[in-house]
Amino acid sequence: MMSASPHNAVTVNDVGPRDGLQNQPKILTPAERVKLVKALLGAGMTHVEVGAFVSPKAVPAMAGADEVLAGLAGAGDNTVLTVLIPNVRGYELAAAAGAKSVCMVLYGSDAMAQANAGMSRKQAEDATAEILQQAHSDGVRVISTIAVAFECPFDGPVEPQLVAEIASRFLELGTDELCIADTIGAANPQQVRSLTQALVDRHGAEQIGCHFHDTRAMGLANVFAAAESGIRKFDASIGGLGGCPFAPGASGNVATEDVVMMLEQMGHDTGIDLDGLMRASELAQDLTGTAPGGRASAWIKQDVMKRRTR
Amino acid sequence: MMSASPHNAVTVNDVGPRDGLQNQPKILTPAERVKLVKALLGAGMTHVEVGAFVSPKAVPAMAGADEVLAGLAGAGDNTVLTVLIPNVRGYELAAAAGAKSVCMVLYGSDAMAQANAGMSRKQAEDATAEILQQAHSDGVRVISTIAVAFECPFDGPVEPQLVAEIASRFLELGTDELCIADTIGAANPQQVRSLTQALVDRHGAEQIGCHFHDTRAMGLANVFAAAESGIRKFDASIGGLGGCPFAPGASGNVATEDVVMMLEQMGHDTGIDLDGLMRASELAQDLTGTAPGGRASAWIKQDVMKRRTR
């Protein structure tokens, strides 16, 4: 492994306790979710998306996000625990629960904004602008995520120019981070390379992150493509948590252990311990029964076997 | 899908009937192997590695390569059916059986050359030089493949400079194609990007191909990395055939259907029909019982369902 340098440092944000858990059938208690987050922190992760302040009727798996935050109160100043919010009401609940980092969702299409948050794309943008102002006066960090930034399951392909305009607006409004999300795993690495390079050329890479799903097996290719453009912040999900139980491996986030394995092998420094991640991945599988597990685990077992037999 | 142009044309060579079949436990008859190759040709593939002229004691799955070639005699002038050979004796057998394209193996390490062919790295190079001369006087096409071009399971990491030197020598000797093979699936896309760019800068991309395994889930990332450098020839294996039955998905070639799906989505023209590949992939699974199938199949089924429900 190469030694760390500012250029080589990469942040991996585990969104398994939010994006993963809300997309698999078993509902975990807040205490179980705290246990999973602590396993991730124990592996050296500093960035975790720990829950969402959304309607517990719509998303029962995220009920009790305030209890999750309370259970993680002693996590330390160097950790960034983020909660997802879909609207201003979500922000108020998150702030009241003591959240110090929120992820607000923007959209590449109107249909997805309607399906996800019952508003138009523009309404979501206005809400985000309002939240940004309030959050900064409250001392709360804001990630603005552009969902379906490449393709919408309802409206089809999304114009890169639209994504670039939304990104520019919110970076200029002072969002702490702008995240490009391939929500349904429809992007190919050529598209990712092109869009991220355009964004980095205009804004630099410091505040831009990417969020990929592995639906079409291109998750790691997309991470590499974004890294080629200079992106150094990636979302991922422990154990590839979130895979639809009816189509194994088909729709989960790219697995944290695979992203970390690849980035470390490429000479980047994630600060994350792969053996610790393996334990967190096994815990995710034990708790949910559905996390498929990343491919790093097979590789690590092979490698251990190799060491044993030679 | 974008329209084809010379820049966008990509050749995908299916090595499933060779690299795939010799790395899974069930031995297929020559007639079954012919059936699999014909399914691939039926999907529009023009390049297939159909067998190997190796010791049937060492590799029983490849016995009867002459029968496979005979069964494919009417495949047409536009198809390039290649057989792998490990040495001069293999070349003689292949030529006697009417092979018009052979793949001779070079090595990034001595230990792999010994393990695979019972000779030193240099001896394999000398044999390849001899074969090249004979083949060209026989009108036979030669692919020179550098095995373990990134890492050897016995000797560890391979110096890119060594691979570049071997590549230069055989391109200068007139090999029709030079293939960079990540035999054990140990390369990361940064390494691939760097090595392939150096080779393309020096020799152009026309005669250089790449061969990746998906051991660490980086198969498609490596294909993309090489494509970024200008590489337009890729080996792949139908259904990801070759995955070890004791570690599912762990060591097969990158799946042909996934490579074709990604390259087509990136705007390249492979000339291959994905629905036809799905049928070939199902056949590979029926015949072997072990081909895991690429991820494109889940995506295509999803997409078909989407078309049905909306």
Chai-1 contact restraints between the chains, C-beta under 6 A:
chainA,res_idxA,chainB,res_idxB,connection_type,confidence,min_distance_angstrom,max_distance_angstrom,comment,restraint_id
A,N188,B,M262,contact,1.0,0.0,6.0,A-B,restraint_1
A,N188,B,Q265,contact,1.0,0.0,6.0,A-B,restraint_2
A,N188,B,M266,contact,1.0,0.0,6.0,A-B,restraint_3
A,P189,B,F224,contact,1.0,0.0,6.0,A-B,restraint_4
A,Q190,B,M266,contact,1.0,0.0,6.0,A-B,restraint_5
A,R216,B,R295,contact,1.0,0.0,6.0,A-B,restraint_6
A,R216,B,W299,contact,1.0,0.0,6.0,A-B,restraint_7
A,A217,B,L220,contact,1.0,0.0,6.0,A-B,restraint_8
A,A217,B,D258,contact,1.0,0.0,6.0,A-B,restraint_9
A,A217,B,R295,contact,1.0,0.0,6.0,A-B,restraint_10
A,M218,B,L220,contact,1.0,0.0,6.0,A-B,restraint_11
A,M218,B,M262,contact,1.0,0.0,6.0,A-B,restraint_12
A,L220,B,A217,contact,1.0,0.0,6.0,A-B,restraint_13
A,L220,B,M218,contact,1.0,0.0,6.0,A-B,restraint_14
A,L220,B,A221,contact,1.0,0.0,6.0,A-B,restraint_15
A,A221,B,L220,contact,1.0,0.0,6.0,A-B,restraint_16
A,A221,B,A221,contact,1.0,0.0,6.0,A-B,restraint_17
A,A221,B,F224,contact,1.0,0.0,6.0,A-B,restraint_18
A,F224,B,P189,contact,1.0,0.0,6.0,A-B,restraint_19
A,F224,B,A221,contact,1.0,0.0,6.0,A-B,restraint_20
A,A247,B,A298,contact,1.0,0.0,6.0,A-B,restraint_21
A,A250,B,A298,contact,1.0,0.0,6.0,A-B,restraint_22
A,D258,B,A217,contact,1.0,0.0,6.0,A-B,restraint_23
A,M262,B,N188,contact,1.0,0.0,6.0,A-B,restraint_24
A,M262,B,M218,contact,1.0,0.0,6.0,A-B,restraint_25
A,Q265,B,N188,contact,1.0,0.0,6.0,A-B,restraint_26
A,M266,B,N188,contact,1.0,0.0,6.0,A-B,restraint_27
A,M266,B,Q190,contact,1.0,0.0,6.0,A-B,restraint_28
A,R295,B,R216,contact,1.0,0.0,6.0,A-B,restraint_29
A,R295,B,A217,contact,1.0,0.0,6.0,A-B,restraint_30
A,A298,B,A247,contact,1.0,0.0,6.0,A-B,restraint_31
A,A298,B,A250,contact,1.0,0.0,6.0,A-B,restraint_32
A,W299,B,R216,contact,1.0,0.0,6.0,A-B,restraint_33
